[in-house]
Amino acid sequence: SAELLMDACVHKGVAFLNAAPYGGGLLARGPGATTKYAYAEADEGLLKRATELEALCTRHGIPLAAAALQFSMRDDRVASTVLGTSSRTRLEQTIALAEQPISAAFWHAAEGLMASWR
């Protein structure tokens, strides 16, 4: 949802920090567990897209949260991905998500899926 802002930052030479790679929980737990995005109720269209992305992750054997985190980390427009943790266990889980192997085939499919949403 921050595409236009990210592009504007790049154009102006301003660093973009992503402090919400999980969208407030929807992309960490999935639409079956929460209907909140950016700490508000997500609309049906957004929930449908999250469900499609989660299904793609399932087909590729990766957690939705890993895809969300690494999507932010691999985008050249994002200078830094910022996360808060509440415990050592959560930190270890986050590191595991960041190190989760994700194939080029998944990223190609995800890019195609996201293009279909535009």
Disulfide bonds with the S-S distance in Angstrom:
none
